[in-house]
Amino acid sequence: MALADKTAAGKRIVELYKDDAEMCSDLLASLFDLDAAKFSEFRDMWVITLGSPVEKLFLEKKLPGKGDAHVGPSSVEAGGWLPSRKEMRQKLKCFWQALLRLDITVDSFLNLPENVFLLGRQTWGSSLYVRPCYRGIFDQMMELCSSPYTINQFLIAGTPGIGKSFFAIVLMGWLVMEKKVTSIVFDYYETRYLFMFKGTDVDVVEGNKMDFKDVIDDDTAWWILDMDDPVIDDRDANIVLLSSPDLKRYNKFVKLPSSTTLYMPVWTDDEIEKCRMQLYPHLSEARVEELVWKWGNVPRYVLNKADIAQAQTSLDIAITHCRWEDVIACIGGADTAPHASHQLLHLEVVSDKYDKVTVKPASPYVVQKIEENGGKYHVKHLQKLVHLSIGMPMYAAAAGVFFESYAHHRLQEGGSFEVRPLRPSKEAPPKVIQLYDLKLKPCSNVCVFKELKEVKRKSKGIYYVPQNHNFPAVDAIMQPTLLFQMTTAQKTQVHLKGLQAVASRLRVQPPQLFFVVPNDIFMTFRFVPGIPQNIEQWVLKVPWM
């Protein structure tokens, strides 16, 4: 029998709708949600139309969830059916009508009315945080569009889980409200939507990936794609492709003549905390800080999926399967590395134009686990990475993070370390470079502090480390006089205000600032200008074990 079971019936639907992926997907979802009795009843009616001109019409009208007569709840889990096309269009229209009546303000929350959801999708909720970088990226796009080179094809890339899809909402809102764009084609997975605007009125048309070609050939329109497997031609419309690092996904796109790549940064601590308080108040500050220490500042895992066990275990699974060679490959070419690598290594934006990035380990937890996985070979791996970074800047940021962790361990263990004082360049260099030994006792305790006031002046043998790995000026403090800053490259400046604040917490003056470096640059490291004269400058060599 042609429709003997659900599998056979599903194959028939795929055959009938091979040119309409959206309809095919909806029908399959509804089909496989039928229980045995309902499937048997439905199949008996379907067989009558099998192979006839009305077969497709029958499926679209009678299969639950399709056609206007069967509109119901959108939650399959709740026992309902997927929303019909008409229902989805109405939800999108409500979303747009609400959005266009709001101000989209940077560093604030965009809140839709009750029962109106972002892009009509209930799972997305009704609120989003408008990150400051959204405006920075948008302004950079507009500047490039109006440049003499007419760059109007944009790849927006970044670490997975940081909100690139939500940026699409803000982007479209600003395009309509500020740039008076009247036509936007939006590809989301297998569905293509056409949004047409006239003031605050909007029309929504749903199609598949072959539709609206006349619109994407209009140079006043915008074509925005948020999907795993985009098919993009060189069209006249302004194009935006949102993607995690994956060269296979966008290799053809970046070769288009008017394309460029902009990068979205990971979140800041302040952004995470604002979003926690507003949208995830059930999560404690301590719980989120714990997850940030593990994942880095990725809201998907530290906020949205904080309580989902399967999501939380995925990081350890990725670490288990990641070899040191994978780490190096991801640093050298993030968009060609395995997808799981991007849970361990993040793209850090290093340009105010959002066009340059470096690759760094995601978090202290990831660094710790990679060190443990490397075992006795880790130090050799690290030594090679540090040496590699001297001639290849792309490896410098990651080398610095791994070296900092290694240096912390060595200093905490105590021992004798070779040091030398740093003198201003205007002073005559000594005929013989004088080296000294700095003897450190093993630390009695390691204290991770959030605020400087937690650094006790009367403490003894305590190694203080800032919780924020972007803490300005120093990486560690030891009373009564010692400040440590780890680095694998020559410093040209320090965060002066931060350094002075840290120095004021020391029990004994003058402070001694030690630049902690690998052997490669110990003898060539120079005096850093701009540091007050009352702070002694030294360079300290951490030997390889």
C-alpha positions as CSV (number, residue, x, y, z in Angstrom):
1,M,0.0,0.0,0.0
2,A,1.4,3.4,-1.0
3,L,0.5,5.0,2.4
4,A,1.2,2.0,4.5
5,D,2.7,4.0,7.4
6,K,3.8,7.5,8.3
7,T,7.2,7.1,6.7
8,A,5.6,6.2,3.4
9,A,3.1,9.0,3.7
10,G,5.9,11.4,4.5
11,K,7.8,10.4,1.4
12,R,4.7,11.1,-0.7
13,I,4.5,14.6,0.8
14,V,8.2,15.2,0.0
15,E,7.6,14.1,-3.6
16,L,4.5,16.3,-4.0
17,Y,6.1,19.4,-2.5
18,K,9.7,19.2,-3.6
19,D,9.5,22.7,-4.9
20,D,7.8,24.2,-1.8
21,A,10.0,23.5,1.2
22,E,7.9,25.5,3.6
23,M,4.7,23.8,2.9
24,C,6.5,20.4,2.9
25,S,7.9,21.1,6.3
26,D,4.6,22.2,7.8
27,L,2.7,19.2,6.4
28,L,5.3,16.8,7.6
29,A,5.2,18.3,11.1
30,S,1.5,17.9,11.2
31,L,1.5,14.4,9.8
32,F,4.0,13.0,12.3
33,D,2.1,14.6,15.2
34,L,-1.0,12.5,14.4
35,D,-1.5,9.6,16.8
36,A,-2.2,6.1,15.3
37,A,-5.9,6.4,15.2
38,K,-6.0,9.8,13.6
39,F,-3.4,8.8,11.0
40,S,-5.5,5.7,10.1
41,E,-8.6,7.8,9.7
42,F,-6.8,10.5,7.7
43,R,-5.0,8.0,5.5
44,D,-8.3,6.4,4.5
45,M,-9.5,9.7,3.1
46,W,-6.1,10.5,1.5
47,V,-6.1,7.2,-0.5
48,I,-9.2,8.3,-2.3
49,T,-7.4,11.4,-3.8
50,L,-4.0,9.7,-4.3
51,G,-2.5,10.7,-7.7
52,S,-5.5,12.9,-8.6
53,P,-5.4,16.7,-9.4
54,V,-7.0,17.4,-6.0
55,E,-4.5,15.5,-3.8
56,K,-2.5,18.5,-2.9
57,L,-5.6,20.6,-2.3
58,F,-6.9,17.8,0.0
59,L,-3.7,17.7,2.1
60,E,-3.6,21.5,2.5
61,K,-7.2,21.7,3.5
62,K,-7.6,18.6,5.6
63,L,-4.3,17.8,7.2
64,P,-4.6,19.4,10.7
65,G,-2.7,22.7,11.0
66,K,-3.1,23.6,7.3
67,G,-5.8,25.8,5.8
68,D,-8.0,28.4,7.5
69,A,-10.4,25.8,8.9
70,H,-7.8,24.3,11.2
71,V,-6.0,27.3,12.7
72,G,-5.2,26.4,16.4
73,P,-2.6,26.9,19.0
74,S,0.9,27.3,17.7
75,S,2.4,25.0,20.3
76,V,2.8,21.4,19.2
77,E,3.9,20.4,22.7
78,A,0.6,21.7,24.1
79,G,-1.3,19.3,21.8
80,G,-2.1,21.9,19.1
81,W,-0.9,22.3,15.6
82,L,1.6,24.6,13.8
83,P,0.3,28.0,12.8
84,S,-1.1,28.3,9.3
85,R,0.4,30.7,6.8
86,K,-2.5,33.1,7.4
87,E,-2.0,33.0,11.1
88,M,1.8,33.6,10.8
89,R,1.3,36.5,8.4
90,Q,-1.1,38.1,10.9
91,K,1.4,37.6,13.7
92,L,4.1,39.2,11.7
93,K,1.8,42.1,10.8
94,C,1.0,42.7,14.4
95,F,4.7,42.6,15.2
96,W,5.6,45.2,12.6
97,Q,2.7,47.5,13.5
98,A,3.8,47.5,17.1
99,L,7.5,47.9,16.3
100,L,7.0,50.9,14.0
101,R,5.3,52.7,16.9
102,L,8.3,52.3,19.2
103,D,11.6,54.1,19.5
104,I,14.5,51.7,19.1
105,T,16.9,53.2,21.6
106,V,20.5,52.0,22.2
107,D,21.3,50.5,25.6
108,S,17.6,50.0,26.4
109,F,14.9,47.4,26.1
110,L,12.5,47.2,23.2
111,N,9.2,46.0,24.7
112,L,6.3,44.9,22.5
113,P,2.7,44.9,23.7
114,E,1.3,41.8,25.4
115,N,0.8,38.8,23.0
116,V,2.9,40.4,20.3
117,F,6.1,38.6,19.7
118,L,9.4,39.3,18.0
119,L,9.0,38.4,14.3
120,G,5.7,36.8,15.3
121,R,7.5,33.9,17.1
122,Q,6.4,33.2,20.6
123,T,9.6,31.4,21.5
124,W,11.5,34.7,20.9
125,G,9.5,36.5,23.5
126,S,8.3,40.2,23.4
127,S,11.5,42.0,24.5
128,L,15.0,42.4,23.4
129,Y,18.0,44.4,24.6
130,V,19.3,46.9,22.0
131,R,23.1,46.6,22.3
132,P,25.2,49.6,21.7
133,C,27.2,47.6,19.0
134,Y,24.0,47.3,17.0
135,R,24.1,51.0,16.4
136,G,27.8,50.9,15.7
137,I,27.4,48.1,13.1
138,F,24.4,49.8,11.5
139,D,26.2,53.2,11.2
140,Q,29.2,51.5,9.7
141,M,26.9,49.7,7.1
142,M,25.2,53.0,6.2
143,E,28.6,54.7,5.8
144,L,29.9,52.0,3.5
145,C,26.7,52.0,1.4
146,S,27.2,55.7,0.8
147,S,30.9,55.5,0.1
148,P,32.4,55.9,-3.4
149,Y,33.0,52.1,-3.5
150,T,29.3,51.3,-2.9
151,I,29.8,48.4,-0.5
152,N,26.2,47.1,0.0
153,Q,26.6,43.4,0.7
154,F,27.3,42.6,4.3
155,L,28.3,39.5,6.1
156,I,27.6,40.0,9.8
157,A,29.6,37.3,11.6
158,G,30.4,36.5,15.2
159,T,30.6,34.0,18.0
160,P,27.5,31.7,18.1
161,G,24.9,32.6,20.7
162,I,25.4,36.4,20.9
163,G,22.2,37.6,19.2
164,K,22.9,38.1,15.5
165,S,19.3,37.1,14.8
166,F,18.0,39.7,17.2
167,F,20.2,42.3,15.4
168,A,18.2,41.5,12.2
169,I,15.0,42.9,14.0
170,V,16.7,46.1,15.0
171,L,18.4,46.5,11.6
172,M,15.1,46.2,9.8
173,G,13.4,48.6,12.2
174,W,16.0,51.3,11.7
175,L,16.0,50.7,7.9
176,V,12.3,51.4,7.8
177,M,12.1,54.2,10.3
178,E,15.3,56.1,9.6
179,K,16.2,55.2,6.0
180,K,12.6,55.0,4.7
181,V,13.1,51.6,3.1
182,T,9.8,50.3,1.7
183,S,10.7,46.7,0.7
184,I,12.6,44.0,2.8
185,V,12.9,40.4,1.8
186,F,13.7,38.3,4.9
187,D,14.9,34.7,4.6
188,Y,14.6,32.7,7.8
189,Y,15.5,29.0,7.5
190,E,13.3,27.6,4.7
191,T,10.8,30.5,4.6
192,R,11.1,33.8,2.7
193,Y,9.0,36.8,3.7
194,L,8.4,40.0,1.8
195,F,7.7,43.0,4.0
196,M,6.3,46.1,2.2
197,F,5.9,49.3,4.1
198,K,3.9,52.5,3.7
199,G,4.3,54.7,6.8
200,T,3.2,52.5,9.7
201,D,1.2,50.2,7.5
202,V,2.8,46.9,6.4
203,D,1.9,44.1,4.1
204,V,3.4,40.6,4.7
205,V,3.7,38.0,1.9
206,E,5.1,34.5,2.6
207,G,6.9,32.5,0.0
208,N,9.8,30.1,-0.6
209,K,13.4,30.6,-1.6
210,M,12.5,31.0,-5.2
211,D,10.0,33.9,-4.7
212,F,10.3,37.7,-4.9
213,K,13.2,37.7,-7.3
214,D,11.9,41.0,-8.8
215,V,12.2,42.6,-5.4
216,I,15.8,41.4,-4.7
217,D,16.7,42.9,-8.1
218,D,15.6,46.3,-6.9
219,D,18.5,48.4,-5.6
220,T,16.3,50.2,-3.1
221,A,15.3,47.0,-1.4
222,W,17.1,45.1,1.4
223,W,17.5,41.3,1.4
224,I,18.4,39.9,4.8
225,L,19.2,36.2,5.3
226,D,19.3,34.4,8.7
227,M,19.7,30.8,7.7
228,D,22.0,27.8,7.8
229,D,22.4,27.2,4.1
230,P,21.9,30.4,2.2
231,V,21.7,30.5,-1.6
232,I,22.8,33.9,-2.6
233,D,23.2,35.4,-6.1
234,D,24.8,38.8,-6.9
235,R,21.6,40.8,-6.9
236,D,21.0,44.6,-7.0
237,A,19.3,44.7,-3.6
238,N,21.4,45.6,-0.5
239,I,22.2,42.2,1.1
240,V,22.9,41.2,4.7
241,L,23.9,37.7,5.7
242,L,23.9,36.8,9.4
243,S,26.2,33.9,10.2
244,S,28.4,32.1,12.7
245,P,32.0,31.6,11.5
246,D,31.6,29.0,8.7
247,L,33.4,29.6,5.4
248,K,31.4,26.8,3.7
249,R,28.2,28.8,4.4
250,Y,29.4,32.1,3.0
251,N,32.3,31.3,0.8
252,K,30.5,32.5,-2.4
253,F,29.0,35.5,-0.7
254,V,32.4,37.0,0.5
255,K,33.6,36.8,-3.1
256,L,30.8,39.1,-4.4
257,P,32.2,42.3,-5.7
258,S,30.5,44.7,-3.3
259,S,30.7,42.5,-0.1
260,T,32.5,43.1,3.1
261,T,32.5,41.4,6.6
262,L,31.6,43.1,9.9
263,Y,31.9,41.4,13.2
264,M,29.6,41.5,16.2
265,P,31.4,41.4,19.6
266,V,30.5,39.1,22.5
267,W,28.6,40.7,25.3
268,T,30.1,42.9,28.0
269,D,29.6,42.1,31.7
270,D,27.2,45.1,32.0
271,E,25.1,43.9,29.1
272,I,24.8,40.5,30.6
273,E,23.7,41.9,34.0
274,K,21.2,44.3,32.5
275,C,19.6,41.5,30.5
276,R,19.6,39.2,33.5
277,M,17.8,41.8,35.7
278,Q,15.2,42.7,33.0
279,L,14.5,39.4,31.2
280,Y,15.8,36.7,33.5
281,P,15.2,37.9,37.0
282,H,14.8,34.3,38.2
283,L,18.5,33.8,37.7
284,S,20.7,35.0,40.5
285,E,23.6,37.3,39.9
286,A,25.9,34.6,41.4
287,R,24.5,31.9,39.1
288,V,25.1,34.0,36.0
289,E,28.6,35.0,37.1
290,E,29.4,31.3,37.5
291,L,28.1,30.6,34.0
292,V,30.1,33.5,32.6
293,W,33.3,32.1,34.2
294,K,32.5,28.8,32.4
295,W,31.1,30.0,29.0
296,G,32.3,33.5,28.6
297,N,29.8,36.3,27.8
298,V,27.4,34.4,25.6
299,P,23.8,35.1,26.5
300,R,22.5,31.9,24.9
301,Y,24.2,29.8,27.5
302,V,24.5,32.1,30.5
303,L,20.9,33.4,30.4
304,N,18.6,31.8,27.8
305,K,19.7,28.2,28.4
306,A,21.1,28.5,32.0
307,D,18.6,25.9,33.3
308,I,18.7,23.5,30.4
309,A,21.0,20.6,31.4
310,Q,21.6,19.3,27.9
311,A,22.8,22.7,26.8
312,Q,25.0,23.2,29.8
313,T,26.8,19.8,29.3
314,S,27.5,20.6,25.6
315,L,30.6,22.7,26.5
316,D,32.3,19.8,28.4
317,I,31.5,17.5,25.4
318,A,33.1,20.0,23.0
319,I,36.2,20.3,25.3
320,T,36.5,16.5,25.5
321,H,36.5,16.2,21.7
322,C,38.8,19.2,21.0
323,R,42.5,18.5,20.5
324,W,45.2,21.1,20.8
325,E,45.5,21.0,17.0
326,D,41.9,22.0,16.7
327,V,42.6,25.0,19.0
328,I,45.5,26.2,16.8
329,A,43.4,25.6,13.6
330,C,40.6,27.7,15.0
331,I,42.9,30.6,16.0
332,G,44.5,30.6,12.6
333,G,41.2,30.3,10.7
334,A,38.1,30.6,12.7
335,D,35.7,30.2,9.8
336,T,37.2,26.9,8.7
337,A,37.3,25.3,12.2
338,P,34.7,22.7,13.5
339,H,31.6,24.3,14.8
340,A,32.2,23.0,18.3
341,S,35.4,25.0,18.5
342,H,33.4,28.2,18.7
343,Q,32.2,27.2,22.1
344,L,35.8,27.1,23.2
345,L,37.2,30.1,21.3
346,H,35.5,33.4,20.7
347,L,35.9,36.2,18.2
348,E,36.9,39.4,19.9
349,V,36.4,42.6,17.9
350,V,39.5,44.8,18.0
351,S,38.3,47.7,15.8
352,D,35.8,50.5,16.3
353,K,34.7,49.9,12.7
354,Y,33.8,46.3,13.5
355,D,36.0,44.9,10.7
356,K,38.9,43.2,12.6
357,V,38.9,40.4,15.1
358,T,41.2,38.2,17.1
359,V,40.5,34.8,18.5
360,K,40.7,34.1,22.3
361,P,39.7,31.3,24.6
362,A,36.1,31.7,25.7
363,S,36.7,31.7,29.5
364,P,39.0,30.8,32.4
365,Y,37.1,27.4,32.6
366,V,37.9,26.6,29.0
367,V,41.6,27.5,29.5
368,Q,41.7,25.3,32.6
369,K,40.2,22.3,30.9
370,I,42.4,22.6,27.8
371,E,45.4,22.7,30.1
372,E,44.2,19.6,31.9
373,N,43.5,17.8,28.6
374,G,47.0,18.6,27.4
375,G,48.6,17.0,30.5
376,K,52.4,16.9,30.4
377,Y,52.4,18.1,26.8
378,H,50.5,21.4,27.5
379,V,53.6,23.4,28.4
380,K,55.3,22.4,25.2
381,H,52.2,23.2,23.2
382,L,52.1,26.6,24.9
383,Q,55.7,27.3,24.3
384,K,55.2,26.7,20.6
385,L,52.1,28.9,20.6
386,V,53.9,31.8,22.3
387,H,56.9,31.5,19.9
388,L,54.5,31.4,16.9
389,S,52.7,34.5,18.1
390,I,55.8,36.6,18.0
391,G,55.9,36.5,14.2
392,M,52.2,36.0,13.6
393,P,49.9,38.5,15.4
394,M,46.8,36.4,14.8
395,Y,48.0,34.0,17.5
396,A,48.9,36.7,20.0
397,A,45.7,37.1,21.9
398,A,45.2,33.4,22.5
399,A,48.9,33.0,23.4
400,G,48.5,35.8,25.9
401,V,45.5,34.2,27.6
402,F,47.1,30.7,27.9
403,F,50.4,32.2,29.0
404,E,48.6,34.3,31.7
405,S,47.1,31.2,33.2
406,Y,50.4,29.4,33.1
407,A,52.2,32.4,34.8
408,H,49.6,32.6,37.5
409,H,50.2,28.9,38.4
410,R,54.0,29.4,38.5
411,L,53.8,32.6,40.7
412,Q,51.3,31.0,43.1
413,E,53.7,28.0,43.5
414,G,56.5,30.3,44.5
415,G,60.2,30.0,43.8
416,S,63.0,32.1,42.5
417,F,62.4,34.2,39.4
418,E,64.9,36.1,37.3
419,V,64.0,39.8,37.1
420,R,65.6,43.0,35.9
421,P,64.7,46.7,36.4
422,L,63.4,48.8,33.5
423,R,64.9,52.3,32.9
424,P,63.6,55.1,30.8
425,S,65.1,55.2,27.3
426,K,66.5,58.7,27.9
427,E,68.8,57.2,30.6
428,A,72.1,55.8,29.4
429,P,71.9,52.0,29.2
430,P,74.0,50.1,31.7
431,K,77.2,48.6,30.4
432,V,76.2,45.3,32.0
433,I,72.6,44.3,32.4
434,Q,72.1,43.6,36.0
435,L,69.8,40.6,36.8
436,Y,68.3,39.8,40.2
437,D,66.4,37.0,41.8
438,L,62.9,37.6,43.1
439,K,62.1,34.9,45.7
440,L,58.4,34.2,46.3
441,K,56.9,31.9,48.9
442,P,54.1,29.6,47.9
443,C,50.8,31.4,48.3
444,S,48.7,30.6,51.3
445,N,45.5,31.4,49.4
446,V,44.2,32.6,46.1
447,C,41.5,35.2,46.3
448,V,39.4,36.2,43.3
449,F,38.1,39.7,43.9
450,K,35.3,41.6,42.2
451,E,36.1,45.1,43.6
452,L,39.4,46.6,44.7
453,K,38.2,47.1,48.3
454,E,38.3,43.3,48.7
455,V,42.1,43.5,48.5
456,K,43.1,43.6,52.2
457,R,46.1,45.8,53.0
458,K,47.1,43.6,56.0
459,S,46.9,40.3,54.2
460,K,50.0,38.1,53.9
461,G,50.7,35.4,51.4
462,I,47.4,35.9,49.5
463,Y,47.5,36.0,45.7
464,Y,44.7,38.4,44.5
465,V,43.3,37.9,41.0
466,P,40.5,40.0,39.5
467,Q,37.3,38.2,38.6
468,N,37.0,40.3,35.4
469,H,39.7,39.1,33.1
470,N,39.6,42.5,31.4
471,F,40.4,44.2,34.7
472,P,42.5,47.3,33.9
473,A,46.2,47.6,34.6
474,V,47.2,44.4,36.4
475,D,46.5,40.6,36.5
476,A,47.5,39.9,40.1
477,I,48.3,41.6,43.4
478,M,50.4,40.5,46.4
479,Q,50.9,42.5,49.5
480,P,52.8,44.5,50.5
481,T,54.3,45.9,47.2
482,L,53.8,43.5,44.2
483,L,51.8,44.1,41.1
484,F,51.9,41.6,38.2
485,Q,50.9,42.1,34.6
486,M,51.3,39.1,32.2
487,T,52.2,39.7,28.6
488,T,53.7,38.0,25.6
489,A,54.5,41.2,23.8
490,Q,56.1,44.6,24.4
491,K,53.7,47.0,26.2
492,T,53.4,50.6,24.9
493,Q,51.0,51.8,27.5
494,V,49.0,50.8,30.5
495,H,45.6,51.8,31.9
496,L,46.9,54.7,34.1
497,K,43.8,55.3,36.2
498,G,43.4,51.6,36.9
499,L,47.0,51.2,37.8
500,Q,46.9,54.1,40.2
501,A,43.8,52.7,41.9
502,V,45.4,49.3,42.3
503,A,48.7,50.8,43.6
504,S,46.7,52.7,46.3
505,R,45.6,49.4,47.8
506,L,49.2,48.3,48.6
507,R,50.3,48.4,52.2
508,V,53.9,49.6,51.4
509,Q,55.1,52.1,49.0
510,P,56.6,52.4,46.4
511,P,54.7,49.8,44.3
512,Q,56.7,47.4,42.2
513,L,55.0,46.6,38.8
514,F,56.4,43.4,37.3
515,F,55.7,42.7,33.6
516,V,55.6,38.9,33.6
517,V,57.0,37.5,30.3
518,P,58.2,34.4,28.6
519,N,61.9,33.8,27.9
520,D,61.5,34.9,24.3
521,I,61.2,38.6,25.2
522,F,62.7,38.9,28.7
523,M,66.0,40.5,27.6
524,T,64.4,42.8,25.0
525,F,61.4,44.1,27.0
526,R,61.6,47.9,27.4
527,F,60.5,50.6,29.9
528,V,56.8,51.5,29.4
529,P,56.2,55.2,29.1
530,G,53.4,57.0,30.9
531,I,53.7,55.1,34.2
532,P,54.2,57.4,37.3
533,Q,57.8,57.6,38.5
534,N,56.8,56.4,42.0
535,I,55.9,53.0,40.5
536,E,59.0,50.9,39.9
537,Q,59.0,48.9,36.6
538,W,60.5,45.5,36.4
539,V,60.4,42.6,34.0
540,L,60.1,39.0,35.3
541,K,60.9,35.9,33.4
542,V,58.6,32.8,33.9
543,P,60.7,29.8,32.9
544,W,59.2,26.9,31.0
545,M,58.9,23.7,33.1
